[in-house]
Amino acid sequence: MSAVIKANKVKLNDYGYEIDKTIPEIEKRENEPKNEQIKTDNIDWKAIVVETVDELREEYEREIENLKREVIDAHKLVTEWQEKYKKLREQFSDALMVKDHAIKENAELENERLKLERENTALARELDSLRKEKAVLVEFSYLKLAKEVETA
């Protein structure tokens, strides 16, 4: 019994086949001639090959055309995205410039606010001083007027 038959016997056992009935069939197949001549008298192989090649060529050409269209569409999409990217990049650059300008202007306004706040504080102190001086002058003039009224 050859190695092929033994291997097939094991395989057949694994699948639950009856080995005694199958082994003669395998032995027959092993003894059959390997190179059988296929009868091809009435078949035009050249026409079949040409037709098959033509069909494949047409199919490949259709596929190539589809792929070309897909590449063109993809290129258009990439170009659109590049343009959008450029616009967004310009807008971002403009926004950064506006932001920098706003920061500088904000710093200047903050400095001006602090300067005005200091000036306001100084004026408030001066106003308090003038109010105190006014109160003293009002009291002094009242006393002087009262003295004149008494002497008169």
TAUR-V996822 format. One record per backbone hydrogen bond with DSSP energy under -1.0 kcal/mol. CO is the residue of the C=O (numbers start at 1). NH is the residue of the N-H. If there is no record, write none. Layout:
((CO,NH) (CO,NH))
//
This chain:
((2,6) (3,7) (4,8) (5,9) (6,10) (7,11) (8,12) (9,13) (10,14) (11,15) (12,17) (18,22) (19,23) (22,26) (23,27) (24,28) (25,29) (26,30) (27,31) (28,32) (34,36) (43,45) (44,48) (45,49) (46,50) (47,51) (48,52) (49,53) (50,54) (51,55) (52,56) (53,57) (54,58) (55,59) (56,60) (57,61) (58,62) (59,63) (60,64) (61,65) (62,66) (63,67) (64,68) (65,69) (66,70) (67,71) (68,72) (69,73) (70,74) (71,75) (72,76) (73,77) (74,78) (75,79) (76,80) (77,81) (78,82) (79,83) (80,84) (81,85) (82,86) (83,87) (84,88) (85,89) (86,90) (87,91) (88,92) (89,93) (90,94) (91,95) (92,96) (93,97) (94,98) (95,99) (96,100) (97,101) (98,102) (99,103) (100,104) (101,105) (102,106) (103,107) (104,108) (105,109) (106,110) (107,111) (108,112) (109,113) (110,114) (111,115) (112,116) (113,117) (114,118) (115,119) (116,120) (117,121) (118,122) (119,123) (120,124) (121,125) (122,126) (123,127) (124,128) (125,129) (126,130) (127,131) (128,132) (129,133) (130,134) (131,135) (132,136) (133,137) (134,138) (135,139) (136,140) (137,141) (138,142) (139,143) (140,144) (141,145) (142,146) (143,147) (144,148) (145,149) (146,150) (147,151) (148,152))
//
